[in-house]
Structures are given as C-alpha cells and as structure tokens.
C-alpha cells in the first residue's frame, strides 16, 4: 500500500502551524486534514483508514494529553506524534509512557517530522496486519470445543501430554486426540506454529 493512501491528522490551535504542516505534507504526497482543537478532531475522526495524528501537547481547552487519554478510553489506536515546546518535555515523556509514538520539540526540522510520520504510518500498518492475523486466529479458536481450547492453552504453555492428562483427569490418549483435533482445526502442523497462533490470540 503506498503512502498516498494514508492520512495525517494535525491538531494545533495555531493556524500558521496548521497551514505550514498542510503544505509540507502535501509536498510529499501525504493527505492532511487539520483541526484547531481536540474536540473538533474527535467529533470528525472515523477509524478505518491508514492514518496517524500530529498534535500540539499544549492547547487551550482540551490538551494533547487529554486528547490522548480520550483516544485510549475509546480504544482508538492511532499513532500519535506530539509537538512540544521547551517546557513540555516532561509532559511528552508522560505521553510516550501512555502510548504516544514520539515527540518533537519546537523548532524542529521538516525532515525530522516527515521521518517520524513515515515511521508512524509503517507502525500503523504493522498494527493493522497484526490485528487481522489475531482476528483470523480468534475465529479458528472459536471453532474449538471448551476442552480442545483448554488443551491448546496447556500445549502452547509447554505442558507435556501426561501432565495435561493428569491435571484434567483424563487419559493421555484422550489428550493426544484433543491435541490432534486442535492442530487440524487451527490448520497447523507443528507445535511451534500452534504456539505462535496462541500467542497472537493472547492465550
């Protein structure tokens, strides 16, 4: 997927900053949508397409940190790059602990921002692929019986068949049958592949 399919959202109360960033991003073929406040962005934003967010950390009304908190509350995962003033660096560090991708201290070089945006879009693409893979695995897991899922979790954890059999109070042969069915339903041939799938599903 090419970069022109992505959108960069800019949230900054300074119109000069919004205009300059719009021109910069347009010059490299990136779509840019600007907002002068965090609430305006939240009202307009619809998850779905490839995107990242560049936001000032200190804005009147809802700050960049409050915007980030609201995105997290809504479970909207969007790569976030903060623009900060000199005194805002401790705030930016807190923002990164809360999941922001990076922060740029003013004044910054255009290329530095573009590099971070390109990295953010690459990260977002990786997130999207990982989400799709996880959903596919979860759909396969949904086809397992409760006992088969139980066996899968124990096998993925590294437990031996005889240990699983003892803990579940069933024969080792029964565990082997369940394990074979799990491998078949999950579409895998090796234990390593099963472990990877279980990991993607958070088991």
C-alpha positions in Angstrom: 0.0 0.0 0.0 1.5 3.4 -0.9 1.9 6.3 1.3 -0.7 8.4 -0.6 -3.4 6.1 0.8 -2.6 7.4 4.3 -4.0 10.5 6.0 -2.1 12.6 8.5 -4.3 14.5 11.0 -2.9 17.6 12.5 -4.4 19.1 15.7 -3.0 22.5 16.6 -4.6 25.8 17.8 -2.0 27.8 15.8 -3.3 28.4 12.3 0.2 29.2 11.0 1.4 25.8 12.2 -1.6 24.0 10.6 -1.1 25.8 7.3 2.7 25.1 7.2 2.2 21.4 8.0 -0.5 21.0 5.5 1.8 22.4 2.8 4.7 20.3 3.9 2.7 17.1 3.9 1.1 17.9 0.6 4.6 18.4 -0.9 5.5 14.8 -0.2 2.1 13.4 -1.4 0.5 12.9 2.0 -3.1 13.8 2.6 -3.5 16.1 5.5 -6.6 17.1 7.5 -6.2 19.8 10.1 -8.2 20.8 13.2 -7.8 23.7 15.6 -8.9 21.8 18.7 -9.0 18.3 20.1 -12.8 18.2 20.4 -13.2 19.2 16.8 -10.9 16.3 15.8 -12.7 13.8 18.0 -16.1 14.8 16.5 -14.8 14.3 13.0 -12.5 11.3 13.3 -13.6 7.9 11.9 -11.4 4.9 12.4 -10.7 2.7 9.4 -8.2 4.1 7.0 -4.4 4.3 7.4 -3.6 7.3 9.4 -1.5 9.0 12.1 -2.0 12.0 14.3 0.3 15.0 14.9 -0.9 17.1 17.8 0.3 20.0 19.9 0.7 18.9 23.5 -0.4 22.2 25.0 -3.7 23.6 23.7 -6.5 25.7 25.2 -9.5 23.7 26.3 -8.6 20.0 25.8 -4.8 19.5 25.8 -2.9 17.0 23.8 -2.6 14.7 26.8 -6.4 14.8 27.4 -6.9 14.0 23.7 -4.6 11.0 24.0 -6.5 9.9 27.1 -9.8 10.1 25.3 -8.4 8.1 22.3 -7.2 5.5 24.7 -10.6 5.5 26.5 -12.4 5.0 23.2 -9.9 2.2 22.3 -8.9 4.1 19.2 -5.3 3.1 18.4 -3.8 5.8 16.3 0.0 6.5 16.0 0.4 9.8 17.9 3.3 12.3 17.5 3.3 15.3 19.8 4.7 18.7 19.1 6.1 20.3 22.2 7.5 23.5 23.5 10.7 23.5 25.6 8.9 23.3 28.9 6.6 20.5 27.7 9.3 17.7 27.5 8.3 16.1 30.9 4.7 16.1 29.7 5.8 14.5 26.4 7.7 11.8 28.3 4.5 11.0 30.2 2.6 10.9 26.9 5.0 8.3 25.5 4.5 6.2 28.6 0.8 6.4 27.8 1.4 5.1 24.2 2.5 8.1 22.1 4.9 7.2 19.4 7.2 10.1 19.6 7.5 13.8 20.3 9.2 16.7 18.5 10.5 19.8 20.3 9.9 23.1 18.6 11.6 24.4 16.5 12.0 21.2 14.5 13.3 20.3 11.0 10.7 19.4 8.4 12.6 16.2 7.6 12.6 15.1 11.2 8.8 15.4 11.3 8.5 13.6 8.0 10.7 10.8 9.2 8.6 10.3 12.3 5.4 10.4 10.3 6.7 7.7 7.9 7.7 5.6 10.8 4.2 6.1 12.4 2.5 5.0 9.2 4.7 2.0 9.0 3.9 1.1 12.6 0.2 1.6 12.0 0.4 -0.8 9.0 2.1 -3.4 11.2 -0.6 -3.0 13.8 -3.3 -3.5 11.2 -1.7 -6.7 9.9 -1.3 -8.0 13.4 -4.9 -7.2 14.2 -6.1 -9.0 11.1 -4.0 -12.0 12.0 -5.3 -12.1 15.5 -8.9 -11.9 14.4 -8.3 -14.8 12.0 -6.8 -16.9 14.8 -9.6 -16.0 17.2 -12.1 -17.2 14.6 -10.3 -20.5 14.4 -10.2 -20.8 18.2 -14.0 -20.2 18.3 -14.4 -23.5 16.4 -12.7 -25.4 19.3 -14.7 -27.1 22.0 -14.1 -25.9 25.5 -11.9 -29.0 26.2 -10.0 -28.5 23.0 -9.3 -24.9 23.9 -8.2 -26.0 27.3 -5.7 -28.5 25.8 -4.5 -25.9 23.3 -3.7 -23.4 26.1 -1.8 -26.1 28.0 0.1 -27.3 25.0 1.0 -23.8 24.0 2.3 -23.2 27.5 4.7 -26.1 27.0 3.0 -28.7 29.2 3.6 -32.4 28.3 0.6 -34.6 27.4 0.9 -36.7 30.5 0.9 -33.6 32.7 -2.2 -32.2 30.9 -3.9 -35.6 31.3 -3.2 -35.8 35.0 -4.4 -32.2 35.6 -7.6 -32.7 33.6 -8.2 -36.2 35.0 -8.3 -37.8 31.5 -6.2 -40.4 29.8 -3.1 -39.4 27.9 -4.6 -40.9 24.8 -7.6 -38.5 25.2 -5.2 -35.6 25.4 -3.5 -36.8 22.2 -6.8 -37.0 20.4 -7.8 -33.5 21.5 -4.3 -32.2 20.5 -4.6 -33.7 17.0 -8.0 -32.1 16.6 -6.7 -28.8 17.7 -3.9 -28.9 15.2 -6.3 -29.9 12.5 -8.9 -27.2 13.3 -6.2 -24.5 13.7 -4.6 -25.5 10.4 -1.1 -26.1 11.7 1.3 -29.0 11.5 3.9 -28.1 14.1 3.9 -27.2 17.8 5.8 -24.0 17.0 3.1 -22.8 14.7 0.5 -23.6 17.3 2.4 -21.6 20.0 2.7 -18.6 17.6 -1.1 -18.7 17.0 -1.8 -19.0 20.7 0.5 -16.0 21.3 -1.3 -13.9 18.7 -4.6 -14.6 20.4 -3.2 -13.8 23.8 -3.5 -17.3 25.2 
